[in-house]
């Protein structure tokens, strides 16, 4: 698997900075964060 740079293998979108008081809620973020619960794909 040599020759693949993991920093460029996946999407690197520029998202706007979002702030909210602590503790924050993911439901208030736009776009909603993808924590990988349903989208995770293992490699290796």
C-alpha positions in Angstrom: 0.0 0.0 0.0 3.0 2.2 -0.2 2.6 5.3 -2.4 -0.8 6.4 -1.1 -0.8 9.6 1.0 -3.7 9.4 3.5 -3.8 13.2 3.8 -5.0 13.4 0.2 -6.8 10.1 -0.2 -10.1 11.5 1.2 -12.2 14.7 0.8 -10.8 17.8 2.4 -13.6 20.3 2.3 -13.3 23.8 3.8 -16.2 24.1 6.3 -17.2 27.4 7.9 -16.1 27.9 11.5 -19.0 27.5 13.8 -19.1 28.4 17.5 -21.6 27.7 20.2 -21.5 27.8 24.0 -20.2 24.8 25.9 -21.6 22.2 26.0 -22.5 22.4 22.3 -25.0 20.3 20.3 -24.1 18.5 17.1 -27.7 19.0 16.0 -27.1 22.8 15.7 -24.2 22.4 13.3 -24.6 22.8 9.6 -23.6 20.6 7.9 -24.1 17.9 10.5 -20.9 16.2 11.5 -20.2 12.7 10.2 -18.8 10.8 13.2 -18.6 7.6 11.2 -21.3 5.6 13.0 -22.9 4.6 9.7 -20.5 5.7 7.1 -17.2 4.1 8.3 -15.4 1.9 5.8 -12.4 0.0 7.1 -9.3 -0.2 4.9 -6.9 -3.0 5.7 
